[in-house]
C-alpha cells in the first residue's frame, strides 16, 4: 500500500500497522526490502468477528486489486479464514474462530 512518499496507516482495534515506502523502510531498518514477487517476508493475521466479515473483507480486497491466495474456507470445523496479498505483495490472513466449536483438549 505505497502512496508516494507517504506511509499508509491501518488501525485494527488497538493495533496500528504502518506501511512505508521502500526507501523509508530501508533507511529505518538498515536492510533491503524483500522482493515480494519472489518471497514472503511476513504474514499479518487479523481476527474477524464472523464468517460474513471474512467474506466481506475478501470481497473488498478483490475489488481493490489484491491477490487472493487462500479463498475463504472452513478449517477444522471451528475456524473460517482466507489469505490475500495486498498491492505491494504483503501477505495477510483473515481468521474467524468460533470458540464454542473448538475441540476440547
N, C-alpha and C positions, 0 to 999 in steps of 0.2 A: 504494500500500500504506500508507494512513494508519491509524494506530492511536491515535486521540485526540490527546493532547499528546505522545505518544512517537514516536520515529523508528523506522523499520523498517531492519533491517540484513541484508544479503545478502553472504555470503562466497563468493567464487568463486576457488578456488586461492589465490593470494597477493594477490588484489584484494578490497577491501571497498567495497561501494556502500551509502551511507546515503541513505534517502529520508525527508524531513522533512515535517511538516505545513506547509500553505501559509504560515501566519503566521511560523513559524520560518525557512522558506526565504526569504521576502520580506525579513525583517529581516537575515538573513545576507548576501544578495546585493544588497540595495538596489534590487530591481526586482520588478515584479509577476510572479506565477506565470502561465505560459501556460495558456490555456483549451484543454485537450487534446481537447475535444469538437469544436473547430473548426480546430485546428492541431497540428502536432507540434513539440516543442521539441528533441528529441534521439532518437536510436535507440541502444540499447545492444546491442552484438554480443557473444555468448557462444559460445565454441567448445565443441563436443560431441566426445566420444570415438568416437561411432559413429552410424550412421543410427538404430539402435534407441534410443539415448539421446535423439535429437531427437524421435522418436515418443513416447517415454515422458514427456518433459517437456511436450510439447504436450498430451498426454492429461491431465496434472496441471493444466495451465493451464485447459483446458476445464472440468474438474471444479471448479476454484476460481472459475469465473465470468469468466475472462479472455476477450478477444475475439481470435480467430484471423483475421488479415488476410492471411496467406500460408500456405496449407496446406503440409504437408511435401511437398517435391518435389525432384527431381534438377535440378541446374544444370550445364550444360556437360559432363556425363559424369563429373565428378570431385568435385562438391560436392553436398551434400544439406542443405537448410535449411528453415526455417519462420519466420514472423513473427507476433507477437502483441502485444496491448496489455494491460497489467495493469489492475486495477480503477480506477486513477487516470488511465488513458489514456496512460501512458508506454509507448513502443514498444520492443520487444525483438526481436532477430534471433538465432536459434539456427542454428549452421552447423557441419556436419561436412565436413572436407576430406580426401579420400583422395589424398594427395600422390603415391602411386605411379601414379595415373592422370592426374595433372596434365600438360597439354600442355607439351612442351619448347619453349623459345624459341630 
